[in-house]
């Protein structure tokens, strides 16, 4: 479908700060394709825009473009999976979740088939308006029984997660950061595993719990306040489902305040999962939810919108200082 | 604009099409890129729709008696804005705000933003079913207005187009006029390679529609097709399938292979305006 250019997934700040990888998902899928003849790729007229083009070019006979037809995309993938293939299908998150929901729920999850849905333009990574910004996809996907839901934070996370979900036998929804994706996590140290959160930074004053690219911004904010003697821990939760409640509870028990950061509406996603976890375990902590409000976001440049809606390190930093003040 | 005949000194449809192209190029220049090739390709169709066929009041875009124009392909907003500017519904001086933060002219067409924009079309495949709803409502309201819906060949991949088409045939919606832009281009390449099975006229006929296929860059042929669609007495929805050329009117852009989302270099804009002017026939 339509999308102006290849908007940077995360923003100028990360791109200039460190190095980046082009199409990390596509690269990882090509590696897997060589080792795994069962892997097939599909898209719905968005091959160029969802980083699956390297796989298409490497394995043209194992790639299917079903045209602009997202329900078809998911149902065909489910059929391929039931017949023994391992399909990775790509479209934008809005189209996968809003349009093909029934097919994800029934043809994939209810049937426990091995389909991997890779969803571009998560949250505020496009300025193209409410039709293209998947701001509520994690909430929708979280509600589907048996579906694994992943929001990676950088190129390292995406490449490792692609390998992990290929090894996992079951339906997965993974958000995609595309094109030139910054590297934040050190591939030598970091290990992605489905269902496991990772403590990226220690600190006893405040807990920052993040998913998706907002984890990177949480690290920036933690570093900034650290210079003023505030110790902020950062827990990265790439898998929303299954959710690593133990890691969240353990960290929360060590701090006075919890701040969640996500590229998603603050209802139904990470913030809700953290709140559920704390209450279920009888823990009360002040909880600050950083993420998108309950409204459609307008059109505009990505930087402008992320600034306006507080998906920035500065906004997190403010919240930390307010919580610790 | 109304049902009354155009004034003797009104610009020709060819001149309207030229101006629509020019407005679109000016918006394209603001962003340096965009769905410019689609806008140039569909300009003749929009000129005939807005300056020959449709009834509306530029100073009252919500006038109840207006013909409705539904843009299913939201990314063609640049083209429709150009037509709405030419029609006097959007002021010319808003061109510079195209695609800017806070603009009424976002890159994808949205009903809540822009006067004259009846629906939000960025998620493709919605328009035809929406048009069925509009057309049913107009019938219930005893309105003689037509409902036009512009959608595209690539978009016909969406099953919802055919659910809408089936409904329109079932309800015999003779106040519904579909316009399909067939430019054989979509995001991943030529539609004939991505989607295949193009035979659109046969498909719509099978769904109970009256179908015509014309050269969408031939104004006389378009006028005849719109006249036929409006005058037809058969109780059927009508579709005009328009074969258009991407970037029509600017030859050096027509030749670009990958022109679904066209990037034009800063030094090429002047060349584009000159090329467009050279083909002006008015």
Interface residues (C-beta under 8 A of the other chain):
Chain A: X1 X2 X3 X4 X5 X43 X44 X45 X46 X47 X48 X49 X65 X66 X67 X68 X69 X71 X72 X94 X95 X98 X99 X128 X129 X130 X131 X132 X298 X299 X300 X301 X304
Chain B: X31 X33 X34 X35 X73 X74 X75 X99 X100 X101 X102 X103 X106 X107 X108 X110 X113 X120 X121 X122 X123 X124 X125 X154 X155 X157 X158 X159 X186 X187 X188 X191 X194 X195 X196 X261 X263
